[in-house]
Every structure is written in C-alpha cells, then in structure tokens.
C-alpha cells in the first residue's frame, strides 16, 4: 500500500529496556532513517537517571512518500558491537496512524515484548505534539490505535 504525504511527519520511539555493563539501546529497521536493517547504522536511543529504564530516540523525519509498512526492532549494543536483537516478530509502524506536522510518539512498552499478547496492531501511538522543527501549535490527544492494555 502506498501512502502519499505532502507535509513532514516526525516520529519519536520509546521503549523500556533494562541494560547492564553500559549497554546502549538502538532502533534499526526497514527505512534508511532506521539504518536499513544494518546494526552499525542503527539509531541510538537515550536515557537518563530520571527516565531509566525508558530509552527514547531523537525526532526522526520520515520521507514524504512511504511505500511500505515500516518494520523495525530494538537492539542492545556494547562498545559499538551488537549484543542482542530483541526476540519475536518485527515491530510494525502503521504510517496511516501518523499525523502530519506533528511529532508522533510511539510507546513500544518493553524490549522483547510478546506481541501476540499485548499488541494487536503493531505499536501504540501515545500522543502527538508539535515538532520542534515546525511552527505549529502544540496539541496532545489520546491515540485511537486499539490496545488491549488501554483501560
């Protein structure tokens, strides 16, 4: 399926992932912006003492034309070397759920998630807000993406 967009779309990925021995968490996937499945080109995520074990990417600008479903996984890296791919099937980003000119926050819950139990439609979009790169008004709203975890 081909999705055509005129306006830019930004995405921030977040995942909870305990690490040991100064491991880093990165995201790698099917788009060049996600490293084209090459761990050496994976996007680093960041955490802090306050937010650990949550890891978050920088704002990623997606191409204006996406012709495929975006697939991705999280990986653990130590000193530049791949330590571990997360298990299970590839995660899926449904680009039709993304909002143009907004930052789309994707909350992927946890590393090595059991997709069959907790996710029915790929990942969960937590909320959107104005991009730091765009001059639009901030807006936050709940996702309409179905989730068995949502009360």
Beta strands, then each sheet from edge to edge (+ up, - down):
strand 1: 3-4
strand 2: 9-16
strand 3: 24-29
strand 4: 43-44
strand 5: 54-56
strand 6: 60-62
strand 7: 65-66
strand 8: 70-78
strand 9: 81-85
strand 10: 91-93
strand 11: 102-110
strand 12: 124-130
sheet 1: 1+ 7-
sheet 2: 5+ 2- 6+
sheet 3: 5+ 2- 11- 12+
sheet 4: 4+ 3- 8+ 9-
sheet 5: 4+ 3- 8+ 10-
end
